[in-house]
Amino acid sequence: MKTNMGVVDRLVRIAAAAAIVVLYCLEVISGVWAVVLGIVAVVFIVTSFIGFCPLYVPFRISTKKKPKPSP
């Protein structure tokens, strides 16, 4: 499994997951929305730590920077 997520992509996902957790703790979200967004937050955190997003594969998306060629 090759990584396909760049640093900025990972940081944005972690920030979004943290925002979801804060909204849940402040009781802004509850019920079904809390469960759905909680699952999304877990997926964001897992994909951020492994650096691979399976949803990017069929679309051939990669936010990872390509290495600069050596002169």
Buried (B, 14 or more C-beta within 10 A) or exposed (E): EEEBBBEEBBEBBBEBBEEBBEBBEEEEBEEEEBEEBBEBBEBBBEBBEEBBBEEBEEEEEBBBEEEEEEE
